[in-house]
Amino acid sequence: MAAAIIVPVSFFLVVFAITYLYFSTRNKERMALIEKGADASIFLSGKPKNRLPFWKVFLLNFALLLVGTGLAIFIGSILQEMRVDGDVAYPGSIFTMAGISLLIGFFLTKKMDKEE
């Protein structure tokens, strides 16, 4: 009973601690640089201006993953009709097609990033 409560609470405490340390350290570093008279533009220097938005990349990869998984289930059912064991046909085709679709998504994202 106690383990059922301790595990989630400790997980959220760890996530909170890591987040707190990240933001407080970043804030202290920035305040120290500002006190020394550093230009504020150095905080933006690591981010390229022509970068694709995250939501476009995520949406493209997620859509391709869903299409690949659907196609894999279809291929798995065809393989099962051809007397391949269903315990092998479905997971094998799902993982293979999901990997192929994510690889296609990577190359499409790379191509979109070059165009912009």
ChimeraX attribute file (.defattr): number of C-alpha atoms within 10 A of each C-alpha:
attribute: neighborCount
match mode: 1-to-1
recipient: residues
	/A:1	5
	/A:2	6
	/A:3	8
	/A:4	8
	/A:5	9
	/A:6	10
	/A:7	11
	/A:8	11
	/A:9	11
	/A:10	11
	/A:11	11
	/A:12	11
	/A:13	12
	/A:14	12
	/A:15	10
	/A:16	12
	/A:17	11
	/A:18	12
	/A:19	12
	/A:20	12
	/A:21	11
	/A:22	11
	/A:23	11
	/A:24	12
	/A:25	12
	/A:26	12
	/A:27	12
	/A:28	11
	/A:29	12
	/A:30	16
	/A:31	13
	/A:32	12
	/A:33	14
	/A:34	12
	/A:35	9
	/A:36	9
	/A:37	9
	/A:38	12
	/A:39	9
	/A:40	11
	/A:41	8
	/A:42	10
	/A:43	9
	/A:44	9
	/A:45	9
	/A:46	8
	/A:47	8
	/A:48	8
	/A:49	8
	/A:50	10
	/A:51	11
	/A:52	15
	/A:53	9
	/A:54	8
	/A:55	9
	/A:56	12
	/A:57	17
	/A:58	13
	/A:59	12
	/A:60	16
	/A:61	20
	/A:62	15
	/A:63	14
	/A:64	20
	/A:65	22
	/A:66	15
	/A:67	14
	/A:68	22
	/A:69	20
	/A:70	15
	/A:71	16
	/A:72	22
	/A:73	18
	/A:74	15
	/A:75	18
	/A:76	23
	/A:77	16
	/A:78	14
	/A:79	17
	/A:80	16
	/A:81	11
	/A:82	9
	/A:83	9
	/A:84	14
	/A:85	12
	/A:86	14
	/A:87	10
	/A:88	12
	/A:89	19
	/A:90	21
	/A:91	14
	/A:92	16
	/A:93	21
	/A:94	21
	/A:95	14
	/A:96	14
	/A:97	23
	/A:98	21
	/A:99	15
	/A:100	15
	/A:101	21
	/A:102	19
	/A:103	15
	/A:104	16
	/A:105	21
	/A:106	15
	/A:107	12
	/A:108	15
	/A:109	18
	/A:110	13
	/A:111	11
	/A:112	14
	/A:113	14
	/A:114	11
	/A:115	8
	/A:116	8
